[in-house]
C-alpha cells in the first residue's frame, strides 16, 4: 500500500477517535448538567406551572447549545488526553513514528479536528448562542426569576449629546431613582441643571414625577433659580435604561453587540469593559481549542508510568489552571485595571508558551 494511502487511513483513524471521544464526553457532561439543572429548578417549574413543551423547547433546547460551547475547549482537551493516552499505552504512537511519520505530520489530523471544533464554536458564539440565550432568558424571566434588577451605585449616563444624568441609585422594583441630577451643556458651557431627591416613573402617564427639585438656569451673566415640591416631566430615558439585566449582552449576536457598545459608550456607561469582555471572549475561547489540543497531544503521546490516569490527572490540573487564569484576568478587566482585549487573550498567550515548550519536549 502506498505511503499516501496509509497516511489517509491514519488521519481518518485519529479524526474519528478525536471527534468521537469529544462528542461522547460532551454528551455525558450535558446529560449530567441537565439532570442537576432539572433537580434544581423542578420546584420553580411546578410552582409557576411551566408547560412541558416550553421547558423542553424554549429552555433546554436553548440551554444545551450554551453548555456545548461553554465546555467545548476543555472537553477538546480531555478528549485528546483520553484517546491519545490510550493509543500511547497500546504503543500505537510509537509504531506510527517508527514508520517514518514525523511528529509534526502526526499533528495534522489533530489540528484539522480542532479546526472543525473551533469554527463551530466561533459560529455558535457569535450568532447561534446569543439568539438561543434570548429565548432561554425569556423563559427564565417568566417561570424562574424576576425580569430586572439593578444593584449599581452612582449611575452616570449621557441622555443625549450635551445632556448628562446622574443617580445615586435606582430601585427597579419601585421604579424610583434617588439623588437625581441632570446637566445640559451647549457651546458656552453649562446652561441648565436640575437636582432632585427622587425621580419616579408614572407608568400610566408615561412620564417622570420629580420630587423636591432645585433648578438652576444660566443665560449669559443671568442666572435663575427655582425650587418646587413636585413636577411631572418627560425625558429621553425610561426605566429600561436602569432596569438592566446583567446578561443582556449575552442575548445579542456580535453585530448587535458592536452597535450596543457604541451606543453605551456615547451614553457614558460604566459597564463598557464588561461588554467588551463578552465581545472578545467570543473569539478567544474558540482559539483556545488549538492551544489545548497541542498541549493534550504533547502530554498524552508519551507512554509513562501511571498511564491514562496520570495523563488525565495532569489534564484536569491544566484545565482548571486555564479557567483560573481566565477568571482572574477578566476580573481585572472588569475593574478597569486591564484592557478587555488583553485580559481575555492573556490565558491563550501564556498557554501558547506552555504548548510550544511541551511540543518541543515531546518531539525529542
C-alpha positions as a LaTeX table, in Angstrom:
\begin{tabular}{lrrr}
\hline
Residue & $x$ (\AA) & $y$ (\AA) & $z$ (\AA) \\
\hline
Unk1 & 0.00 & 0.00 & 0.00 \\
Unk2 & 1.30 & 3.45 & $-0.89$ \\
Unk3 & 2.51 & 5.77 & 1.87 \\
Unk4 & $-0.10$ & 8.41 & 0.95 \\
Unk5 & $-2.94$ & 5.91 & 1.31 \\
Unk6 & $-1.57$ & 4.76 & 4.68 \\
Unk7 & $-1.45$ & 8.35 & 5.92 \\
Unk8 & $-5.05$ & 8.93 & 4.87 \\
Unk9 & $-6.09$ & 5.85 & 6.84 \\
Unk10 & $-4.16$ & 7.10 & 9.88 \\
Unk11 & $-5.62$ & 10.60 & 9.51 \\
Unk12 & $-9.18$ & 9.30 & 9.40 \\
Unk13 & $-8.46$ & 6.95 & 12.30 \\
Unk14 & $-7.26$ & 9.83 & 14.51 \\
Unk15 & $-10.02$ & 12.22 & 13.35 \\
Unk16 & $-12.73$ & 9.65 & 14.14 \\
Unk17 & $-11.16$ & 8.91 & 17.52 \\
Unk18 & $-10.82$ & 12.63 & 18.29 \\
Unk19 & $-14.30$ & 13.76 & 17.29 \\
Unk20 & $-15.97$ & 10.58 & 18.55 \\
Unk21 & $-14.41$ & 10.91 & 22.02 \\
Unk22 & $-15.18$ & 14.64 & 22.05 \\
Unk23 & $-18.87$ & 14.13 & 21.20 \\
Unk24 & $-19.25$ & 11.27 & 23.69 \\
Unk25 & $-17.60$ & 13.13 & 26.58 \\
Unk26 & $-19.58$ & 16.28 & 25.80 \\
Unk27 & $-22.84$ & 14.28 & 25.64 \\
Unk28 & $-22.13$ & 12.81 & 29.07 \\
Unk29 & $-21.45$ & 16.22 & 30.67 \\
Unk30 & $-24.59$ & 17.65 & 29.03 \\
Unk31 & $-26.64$ & 14.79 & 30.48 \\
Unk32 & $-25.18$ & 15.37 & 33.95 \\
Unk33 & $-25.68$ & 19.15 & 33.80 \\
Unk34 & $-29.28$ & 18.82 & 32.57 \\
Unk35 & $-30.15$ & 16.31 & 35.32 \\
Unk36 & $-28.71$ & 18.61 & 38.01 \\
Unk37 & $-30.43$ & 21.64 & 36.46 \\
Unk38 & $-33.81$ & 19.86 & 36.44 \\
Unk39 & $-33.41$ & 18.85 & 40.08 \\
Unk40 & $-32.56$ & 22.46 & 40.99 \\
Unk41 & $-35.40$ & 24.09 & 39.06 \\
Unk42 & $-38.17$ & 21.50 & 39.34 \\
Unk43 & $-39.85$ & 23.42 & 42.18 \\
Unk44 & $-39.94$ & 26.62 & 40.08 \\
Unk45 & $-41.38$ & 24.70 & 37.10 \\
Unk46 & $-44.15$ & 23.21 & 39.27 \\
Unk47 & $-44.85$ & 26.36 & 41.27 \\
Unk48 & $-45.24$ & 28.57 & 38.20 \\
Unk49 & $-46.89$ & 25.82 & 36.12 \\
Unk50 & $-44.39$ & 25.93 & 33.28 \\
Unk51 & $-45.71$ & 23.93 & 30.28 \\
Unk52 & $-43.71$ & 20.81 & 29.44 \\
Unk53 & $-43.39$ & 21.97 & 25.82 \\
Unk54 & $-41.89$ & 25.30 & 26.94 \\
Unk55 & $-39.49$ & 23.54 & 29.34 \\
Unk56 & $-38.19$ & 21.26 & 26.60 \\
Unk57 & $-38.18$ & 23.52 & 23.52 \\
Unk58 & $-37.86$ & 27.05 & 24.95 \\
Unk59 & $-35.48$ & 26.26 & 27.80 \\
Unk60 & $-33.46$ & 23.07 & 27.37 \\
Unk61 & $-33.18$ & 23.18 & 23.56 \\
Unk62 & $-31.61$ & 26.61 & 24.02 \\
Unk63 & $-29.69$ & 25.69 & 27.18 \\
Unk64 & $-27.82$ & 22.77 & 25.59 \\
Unk65 & $-26.00$ & 24.86 & 22.88 \\
Unk66 & $-24.78$ & 27.15 & 25.66 \\
Unk67 & $-23.37$ & 24.18 & 27.60 \\
Unk68 & $-21.84$ & 22.69 & 24.44 \\
Unk69 & $-19.98$ & 25.89 & 23.66 \\
Unk70 & $-19.01$ & 26.57 & 27.26 \\
Unk71 & $-17.27$ & 23.23 & 27.69 \\
Unk72 & $-16.06$ & 22.62 & 24.11 \\
Unk73 & $-12.39$ & 23.81 & 24.51 \\
Unk74 & $-11.94$ & 21.96 & 27.77 \\
Unk75 & $-13.56$ & 18.76 & 26.52 \\
Unk76 & $-11.50$ & 19.01 & 23.38 \\
Unk77 & $-8.52$ & 18.85 & 25.72 \\
Unk78 & $-9.96$ & 15.97 & 27.74 \\
Unk79 & $-10.86$ & 14.06 & 24.54 \\
Unk80 & $-7.31$ & 14.45 & 23.20 \\
Unk81 & $-5.85$ & 13.27 & 26.50 \\
Unk82 & $-8.17$ & 10.22 & 26.65 \\
Unk83 & $-7.76$ & 8.73 & 23.19 \\
Unk84 & $-4.10$ & 9.76 & 22.66 \\
Unk85 & $-3.11$ & 8.30 & 26.03 \\
Unk86 & $-4.96$ & 5.12 & 25.08 \\
Unk87 & $-3.07$ & 4.98 & 21.77 \\
Unk88 & 0.22 & 5.56 & 23.57 \\
Unk89 & $-0.48$ & 2.79 & 26.09 \\
Unk90 & $-1.00$ & 0.38 & 23.17 \\
Unk91 & 2.27 & 1.69 & 21.60 \\
Unk92 & 0.32 & 2.87 & 18.52 \\
Unk93 & 2.02 & 6.29 & 18.67 \\
Unk94 & 5.45 & 4.63 & 18.77 \\
Unk95 & 4.54 & 2.43 & 15.79 \\
Unk96 & 3.36 & 5.43 & 13.74 \\
Unk97 & 6.51 & 7.45 & 14.47 \\
Unk98 & 8.75 & 4.41 & 13.87 \\
Unk99 & 7.28 & 4.00 & 10.38 \\
Unk100 & 8.89 & 7.31 & 9.37 \\
Unk101 & 5.97 & 9.67 & 10.10 \\
Unk102 & 7.24 & 12.91 & 11.65 \\
Unk103 & 5.75 & 14.23 & 14.87 \\
Unk104 & 4.54 & 17.36 & 13.06 \\
Unk105 & 2.80 & 15.20 & 10.45 \\
Unk106 & 1.15 & 13.27 & 13.25 \\
Unk107 & $-0.35$ & 16.57 & 14.48 \\
Unk108 & $-2.16$ & 17.20 & 11.17 \\
Unk109 & $-5.37$ & 15.21 & 11.91 \\
Unk110 & $-5.41$ & 16.65 & 15.44 \\
Unk111 & $-5.28$ & 20.22 & 14.21 \\
Unk112 & $-7.80$ & 19.51 & 11.45 \\
Unk113 & $-10.26$ & 18.17 & 14.05 \\
Unk114 & $-9.52$ & 21.14 & 16.33 \\
Unk115 & $-10.24$ & 23.48 & 13.39 \\
Unk116 & $-13.68$ & 21.91 & 12.89 \\
Unk117 & $-14.50$ & 22.33 & 16.59 \\
Unk118 & $-13.09$ & 25.89 & 16.75 \\
Unk119 & $-15.02$ & 27.08 & 13.67 \\
Unk120 & $-18.22$ & 25.56 & 15.01 \\
Unk121 & $-17.60$ & 27.20 & 18.39 \\
Unk122 & $-16.87$ & 30.55 & 16.71 \\
Unk123 & $-20.14$ & 30.45 & 14.78 \\
Unk124 & $-22.12$ & 29.34 & 17.84 \\
Unk125 & $-20.51$ & 32.06 & 19.99 \\
Unk126 & $-21.19$ & 34.92 & 17.61 \\
Unk127 & $-24.60$ & 34.08 & 16.16 \\
Unk128 & $-26.42$ & 30.96 & 17.36 \\
Unk129 & $-25.97$ & 31.06 & 21.14 \\
Unk130 & $-26.98$ & 34.75 & 21.60 \\
Unk131 & $-30.32$ & 34.02 & 19.87 \\
Unk132 & $-30.79$ & 30.83 & 21.86 \\
Unk133 & $-29.89$ & 32.68 & 25.07 \\
Unk134 & $-32.57$ & 35.29 & 24.32 \\
Unk135 & $-35.24$ & 32.56 & 24.29 \\
Unk136 & $-33.79$ & 30.83 & 27.35 \\
Unk137 & $-33.69$ & 34.05 & 29.37 \\
Unk138 & $-37.26$ & 34.90 & 28.32 \\
Unk139 & $-38.32$ & 31.54 & 29.75 \\
Unk140 & $-36.34$ & 32.14 & 32.95 \\
Unk141 & $-37.90$ & 35.60 & 33.35 \\
Unk142 & $-41.37$ & 34.07 & 33.07 \\
Unk143 & $-41.01$ & 30.94 & 35.17 \\
Unk144 & $-37.88$ & 31.22 & 37.31 \\
Unk145 & $-36.78$ & 34.72 & 38.33 \\
Unk146 & $-37.64$ & 38.41 & 38.31 \\
Unk147 & $-37.00$ & 40.14 & 34.99 \\
Unk148 & $-34.93$ & 43.13 & 36.03 \\
Unk149 & $-32.73$ & 44.24 & 38.86 \\
Unk150 & $-30.13$ & 46.89 & 39.45 \\
Unk151 & $-27.51$ & 46.99 & 42.18 \\
Unk152 & $-25.46$ & 49.80 & 40.67 \\
Unk153 & $-24.46$ & 52.87 & 42.66 \\
Unk154 & $-23.54$ & 56.32 & 41.35 \\
Unk155 & $-25.03$ & 55.85 & 37.89 \\
Unk156 & $-23.79$ & 58.24 & 35.18 \\
Unk157 & $-25.37$ & 58.31 & 31.72 \\
Unk158 & $-25.47$ & 60.58 & 28.70 \\
Unk159 & $-29.14$ & 61.09 & 27.92 \\
Unk160 & $-28.38$ & 62.78 & 24.58 \\
Unk161 & $-25.48$ & 64.84 & 23.18 \\
Unk162 & $-24.67$ & 67.51 & 25.77 \\
Unk163 & $-27.17$ & 66.19 & 28.35 \\
Unk164 & $-25.88$ & 64.15 & 31.30 \\
Unk165 & $-27.81$ & 62.49 & 34.11 \\
Unk166 & $-26.75$ & 61.12 & 37.49 \\
Unk167 & $-28.45$ & 58.86 & 40.03 \\
Unk168 & $-27.03$ & 57.74 & 43.34 \\
Unk169 & $-29.09$ & 54.54 & 42.97 \\
Unk170 & $-32.17$ & 53.21 & 41.23 \\
Unk171 & $-34.69$ & 50.71 & 42.66 \\
Unk172 & $-36.27$ & 48.80 & 39.79 \\
Unk173 & $-38.96$ & 47.22 & 41.96 \\
Unk174 & $-40.20$ & 50.75 & 42.82 \\
Unk175 & $-39.23$ & 52.42 & 39.52 \\
Unk176 & $-37.65$ & 55.13 & 41.66 \\
Unk177 & $-34.28$ & 56.87 & 41.45 \\
Unk178 & $-32.61$ & 58.70 & 44.33 \\
Unk179 & $-30.39$ & 61.82 & 44.36 \\
Unk180 & $-31.13$ & 62.66 & 40.73 \\
Unk181 & $-29.49$ & 65.39 & 38.68 \\
Unk182 & $-29.42$ & 66.38 & 35.00 \\
Unk183 & $-26.94$ & 68.81 & 33.43 \\
Unk184 & $-27.26$ & 70.36 & 29.97 \\
Unk185 & $-24.36$ & 71.90 & 28.09 \\
Unk186 & $-24.05$ & 73.99 & 24.93 \\
Unk187 & $-21.08$ & 75.62 & 23.21 \\
Unk188 & $-20.84$ & 78.17 & 26.05 \\
Unk189 & $-20.83$ & 75.56 & 28.81 \\
Unk190 & $-23.40$ & 74.58 & 31.44 \\
Unk191 & $-26.74$ & 76.34 & 30.94 \\
Unk192 & $-29.20$ & 74.13 & 32.86 \\
Unk193 & $-29.00$ & 71.93 & 35.96 \\
Unk194 & $-31.76$ & 70.18 & 37.88 \\
Unk195 & $-31.31$ & 68.30 & 41.16 \\
Unk196 & $-33.99$ & 66.31 & 42.98 \\
Unk197 & $-34.39$ & 64.00 & 45.95 \\
Unk198 & $-36.27$ & 61.36 & 43.95 \\
Unk199 & $-37.50$ & 60.69 & 40.44 \\
Unk200 & $-40.31$ & 58.16 & 39.94 \\
Unk201 & $-41.75$ & 56.67 & 36.75 \\
Unk202 & $-45.53$ & 57.05 & 36.28 \\
Unk203 & $-46.47$ & 54.11 & 34.06 \\
Unk204 & $-50.00$ & 55.46 & 33.44 \\
Unk205 & $-48.86$ & 58.86 & 32.17 \\
Unk206 & $-45.55$ & 57.53 & 30.81 \\
Unk207 & $-43.83$ & 60.47 & 32.49 \\
Unk208 & $-41.40$ & 61.06 & 35.34 \\
Unk209 & $-42.55$ & 62.57 & 38.64 \\
Unk210 & $-39.77$ & 64.64 & 40.24 \\
Unk211 & $-39.90$ & 65.40 & 43.97 \\
Unk212 & $-38.15$ & 68.14 & 45.95 \\
Unk213 & $-36.36$ & 69.60 & 42.99 \\
Unk214 & $-33.97$ & 72.52 & 42.52 \\
Unk215 & $-33.42$ & 74.05 & 39.05 \\
Unk216 & $-30.62$ & 76.40 & 38.04 \\
Unk217 & $-30.81$ & 78.08 & 34.59 \\
Unk218 & $-27.90$ & 80.11 & 33.23 \\
Unk219 & $-28.26$ & 82.60 & 30.37 \\
Unk220 & $-25.01$ & 84.51 & 29.87 \\
Unk221 & $-24.47$ & 86.60 & 33.00 \\
Unk222 & $-28.02$ & 85.98 & 34.22 \\
Unk223 & $-28.90$ & 83.07 & 36.47 \\
Unk224 & $-32.36$ & 81.90 & 37.54 \\
Unk225 & $-33.04$ & 79.55 & 40.44 \\
Unk226 & $-36.33$ & 77.91 & 41.29 \\
Unk227 & $-37.47$ & 75.21 & 43.67 \\
Unk228 & $-40.53$ & 73.03 & 43.94 \\
Unk229 & $-42.13$ & 70.03 & 45.62 \\
Unk230 & $-43.39$ & 68.01 & 42.65 \\
Unk231 & $-43.34$ & 68.28 & 38.89 \\
Unk232 & $-44.20$ & 65.87 & 36.06 \\
Unk233 & $-41.93$ & 65.92 & 33.03 \\
Unk234 & $-40.60$ & 63.81 & 30.17 \\
Unk235 & $-37.04$ & 62.75 & 29.47 \\
Unk236 & $-35.43$ & 60.78 & 26.65 \\
Unk237 & $-34.74$ & 57.86 & 29.02 \\
Unk238 & $-37.16$ & 55.31 & 30.52 \\
Unk239 & $-36.91$ & 52.78 & 33.40 \\
Unk240 & $-35.47$ & 50.24 & 30.94 \\
Unk241 & $-32.27$ & 52.31 & 30.95 \\
Unk242 & $-31.77$ & 51.40 & 34.63 \\
Unk243 & $-33.60$ & 48.09 & 34.97 \\
Unk244 & $-30.90$ & 46.29 & 33.06 \\
Unk245 & $-30.18$ & 42.58 & 33.10 \\
Unk246 & $-26.61$ & 41.53 & 33.81 \\
Unk247 & $-26.81$ & 39.07 & 30.91 \\
Unk248 & $-28.33$ & 41.44 & 28.33 \\
Unk249 & $-25.19$ & 41.36 & 26.17 \\
Unk250 & $-25.34$ & 37.56 & 26.03 \\
Unk251 & $-28.55$ & 37.81 & 24.02 \\
Unk252 & $-27.01$ & 39.91 & 21.25 \\
Unk253 & $-25.20$ & 38.50 & 18.25 \\
Unk254 & $-21.85$ & 40.14 & 17.52 \\
Unk255 & $-23.09$ & 42.84 & 15.06 \\
Unk256 & $-25.79$ & 43.83 & 17.58 \\
Unk257 & $-23.25$ & 43.81 & 20.40 \\
Unk258 & $-20.91$ & 46.14 & 18.49 \\
Unk259 & $-23.74$ & 48.63 & 17.97 \\
Unk260 & $-24.77$ & 48.35 & 21.61 \\
Unk261 & $-21.22$ & 49.02 & 22.83 \\
Unk262 & $-21.01$ & 52.18 & 20.71 \\
Unk263 & $-24.41$ & 53.30 & 21.99 \\
Unk264 & $-23.40$ & 52.73 & 25.62 \\
Unk265 & $-20.08$ & 54.48 & 25.06 \\
Unk266 & $-21.94$ & 57.60 & 23.86 \\
Unk267 & $-24.10$ & 57.44 & 26.99 \\
Unk268 & $-21.03$ & 57.26 & 29.21 \\
Unk269 & $-21.90$ & 53.81 & 30.58 \\
Unk270 & $-19.73$ & 52.39 & 33.38 \\
Unk271 & $-20.06$ & 48.85 & 32.00 \\
Unk272 & $-18.21$ & 49.15 & 28.69 \\
Unk273 & $-15.43$ & 46.85 & 29.93 \\
Unk274 & $-17.95$ & 44.10 & 30.75 \\
Unk275 & $-19.48$ & 44.34 & 27.27 \\
Unk276 & $-16.08$ & 44.28 & 25.58 \\
Unk277 & $-15.02$ & 41.24 & 27.61 \\
Unk278 & $-18.03$ & 39.39 & 26.21 \\
Unk279 & $-17.18$ & 40.57 & 22.69 \\
Unk280 & $-13.53$ & 39.46 & 22.77 \\
Unk281 & $-14.26$ & 36.25 & 24.66 \\
Unk282 & $-16.33$ & 35.04 & 21.71 \\
Unk283 & $-13.19$ & 34.74 & 19.57 \\
Unk284 & $-10.56$ & 33.93 & 22.20 \\
Unk285 & $-12.34$ & 30.90 & 23.64 \\
Unk286 & $-12.58$ & 29.03 & 20.30 \\
Unk287 & $-8.90$ & 29.82 & 19.64 \\
Unk288 & $-8.05$ & 28.08 & 22.93 \\
Unk289 & $-9.14$ & 24.84 & 21.22 \\
Unk290 & $-5.90$ & 24.80 & 19.18 \\
Unk291 & $-3.67$ & 25.52 & 22.18 \\
Unk292 & $-5.28$ & 22.92 & 24.42 \\
Unk293 & $-5.15$ & 20.35 & 21.60 \\
Unk294 & $-1.38$ & 20.85 & 21.22 \\
Unk295 & $-0.87$ & 20.62 & 24.98 \\
Unk296 & $-3.02$ & 17.48 & 25.15 \\
Unk297 & $-1.13$ & 15.69 & 22.35 \\
Unk298 & 2.25 & 16.68 & 23.78 \\
Unk299 & 1.36 & 15.31 & 27.22 \\
Unk300 & $-0.51$ & 12.14 & 26.23 \\
Unk301 & 1.59 & 10.90 & 23.29 \\
Unk302 & 4.30 & 9.59 & 25.58 \\
Unk303 & 3.90 & 6.25 & 27.31 \\
Unk304 & 4.61 & 6.90 & 31.00 \\
Unk305 & 4.27 & 5.06 & 34.29 \\
Unk306 & 0.75 & 5.65 & 35.55 \\
Unk307 & $-0.66$ & 5.58 & 32.01 \\
Unk308 & $-4.05$ & 7.14 & 31.30 \\
Unk309 & $-4.65$ & 8.01 & 34.97 \\
Unk310 & $-1.51$ & 10.14 & 35.12 \\
Unk311 & $-2.41$ & 11.91 & 31.87 \\
Unk312 & $-6.00$ & 12.59 & 32.95 \\
Unk313 & $-4.86$ & 13.97 & 36.31 \\
Unk314 & $-2.39$ & 16.31 & 34.64 \\
Unk315 & $-5.02$ & 17.29 & 32.06 \\
Unk316 & $-7.59$ & 18.19 & 34.72 \\
Unk317 & $-4.97$ & 20.28 & 36.56 \\
Unk318 & $-4.10$ & 22.22 & 33.39 \\
Unk319 & $-7.82$ & 22.69 & 32.60 \\
Unk320 & $-8.56$ & 24.23 & 35.99 \\
Unk321 & $-5.43$ & 26.38 & 35.76 \\
Unk322 & $-6.62$ & 27.72 & 32.41 \\
Unk323 & $-10.07$ & 28.53 & 33.84 \\
Unk324 & $-8.46$ & 30.23 & 36.86 \\
Unk325 & $-6.28$ & 32.43 & 34.64 \\
Unk326 & $-9.33$ & 33.37 & 32.55 \\
Unk327 & $-11.35$ & 34.34 & 35.66 \\
Unk328 & $-8.54$ & 36.37 & 37.21 \\
Unk329 & $-7.69$ & 38.30 & 34.04 \\
Unk330 & $-11.33$ & 39.14 & 33.21 \\
Unk331 & $-11.89$ & 40.28 & 36.82 \\
Unk332 & $-9.01$ & 42.75 & 36.43 \\
Unk333 & $-10.51$ & 43.94 & 33.13 \\
Unk334 & $-13.98$ & 44.43 & 34.63 \\
Unk335 & $-12.37$ & 46.57 & 37.33 \\
Unk336 & $-10.66$ & 48.73 & 34.72 \\
Unk337 & $-7.14$ & 47.55 & 35.60 \\
Unk338 & $-6.55$ & 45.80 & 32.27 \\
Unk339 & $-7.66$ & 46.29 & 28.69 \\
Unk340 & $-10.54$ & 43.82 & 27.96 \\
Unk341 & $-8.75$ & 42.65 & 24.80 \\
Unk342 & $-5.51$ & 41.97 & 26.67 \\
Unk343 & $-7.28$ & 40.37 & 29.63 \\
Unk344 & $-9.30$ & 37.93 & 27.53 \\
Unk345 & $-6.28$ & 36.84 & 25.46 \\
Unk346 & $-3.75$ & 36.58 & 28.33 \\
Unk347 & $-4.58$ & 32.90 & 29.12 \\
Unk348 & $-4.20$ & 31.97 & 25.43 \\
Unk349 & $-0.90$ & 33.85 & 25.25 \\
Unk350 & 0.56 & 32.21 & 28.38 \\
Unk351 & $-0.64$ & 28.72 & 27.49 \\
Unk352 & 0.77 & 29.13 & 23.97 \\
Unk353 & 4.24 & 29.19 & 25.54 \\
Unk354 & 3.37 & 26.07 & 27.54 \\
Unk355 & 2.17 & 24.35 & 24.34 \\
Unk356 & 5.38 & 25.34 & 22.50 \\
Unk357 & 7.57 & 24.02 & 25.35 \\
Unk358 & 5.70 & 20.70 & 25.69 \\
Unk359 & 5.61 & 20.23 & 21.91 \\
Unk360 & 9.38 & 20.66 & 21.59 \\
Unk361 & 9.94 & 18.32 & 24.51 \\
Unk362 & 7.60 & 15.69 & 23.08 \\
Unk363 & 9.41 & 15.60 & 19.72 \\
Unk364 & 12.78 & 14.63 & 21.25 \\
\hline
\end{tabular}
